[in-house]
Amino acid sequence: MIALKAELILFLLPAGESKIVIEVEVNKKEYKQVIQTAKKVKAKYGIIISDQSDGLEYNQEQNTLKIPLRYFVLI
C-alpha cells in the first residue's frame, strides 16, 4: 500500500514486468489521482474501485479500468 487517507487507498501491485495501480475511493468520479500515481511509479495499468460507478468503464488513453464497488465486492 502506498497511500492511506480516510477516503482514499492506493495499492501498487507487480504484474510480471509491469505494475498496476489500484485506487479505492468513496465518491470517486475522476481518473486524476490514479493517472498521476501511475506516471510517478511507471505503472502500465490502473484500476479504480468506486461507489460512484454504475457500470464498468475503460479509459483506453490512460489504460485504466473503473469498477463499481458493488461489482468488486462480488469477487
C-alpha positions, 0 to 999 in steps of 0.5 A: 500500500502506498497511500492511506487517507480516510477516503482514499487507498492506493495499492501498487501491485507487480504484474510480471514486468509491469505494475498496476495501480489500484485506487479505492475511493468513496465518491470517486468520479475522476481518473486524476489521482490514479493517472498521476500515481501511475506516471510517478511509479511507471505503472502500465495499468490502473484500476479504480474501485468506486461507489460512484460507478454504475457500470464498468468503464475503460479509459483506453488513453490512460489504460485504466479500468473503473469498477463499481464497488458493488461489482468488486465486492462480488469477487 
